[in-house]
Amino acid sequence: SLLLRLLLDVLSTIGDSSPSGKDGNGTSSCSSTPQTQSSPGNNPTADALQELIEVLASDISTAAEESMVSADLSDAPTETEDDTTLPLLLSSLTETTLTAPLRRVIADLLPFLTYGLEQSSKALASQFTSHINFSCLGAFESKSSVLMDTFVDAAISLPPVEVCNSLRSQLLSQGFVAVAVNFLLQDIPSSPPPWSPALFPKDSKNTFEGKDKKDKSEYEQPWRSYFKRPGLQKTFQILIGLCTRHGDTQNAIAQDRKMLCACHWIESTSIRDVGVEGENATGGEVGLLAETLLDALKENNDQVGERIGSLRKATRERKKELAEERRNRALVGMSSFGPMTGIS
């Protein structure tokens, strides 16, 4: 990592400066109009240096993941030792115009540079909470979103290894996970989507059979509007990355029954159900992500697994009941035409 620090220091010196991606308050800001990211600077030396750093950072990330899967942190610096790689990387992200591939590599490398240490993980987690604005996740890519995207990619691709769990714990304690959950629950309808009748209990009056197209559309509109919300996919992906094989995060997300029910309702949604078009028509994709999140929440977690299993079991049983009811109605309809040939 010493060589990486030296190369980043040189790049910061010779590279062109770029906007930090923050507004005057130091937080990530949204851009309502599409912009293109500026080039690394029309500097052949800087371009070549970025390519070298990309290769080096990628090698370090791969080696770090392989060595730390076994949770052997004996060679990691202690809290009191001077390690400036992480601060320098964060400085490079905010002060230097880096190429998109290099930013992605750095996003993968960032969690490993904490070495699982509390103070380093705490400092990195604060960068996530400062720069990720969930309401901006669906905004057009712009200079102001590049830094946020780096931390988003880091959260999504966070490996389920011990050295990264300290960062997960810090993100949980600093309220980042709670903010993500609240964003998903914002403006979500209070009843299941009407195109999934099995989600309603047997004695429920929320039945849509026999209603005309206009009435059905009125019930479906709140859900269609919800699925058009920008940022849903990214937020689901972030939570999947953070909760994978981390019991504390799994329990924190699952402690709100509303969250589990919402994910179960959404996992029953397909693209055909949503029936909307355009770049924000993400219902089908979000349905798959909700299912993946529930599976990640129950992995190696029996308590959460039982709660999710109970929700899914109730829906499966209700589906069987509905199928039996339709079969019986069909038989009654056929018998109204008289005895059926071949049936004694």
PyMOL commands that set and color helices and strands:
alter all, ss='L'
color gray80, all
select helices_A, chain A and resi 2-14+44-68+85-95+100-114+118-131+134-136+143-156+162-173+176-185+197-199+213-227+232-243+247-254+257-267+271-274+283-298+302-335
alter helices_A, ss='H'
color red, helices_A
deselect
rebuild
show_as cartoon
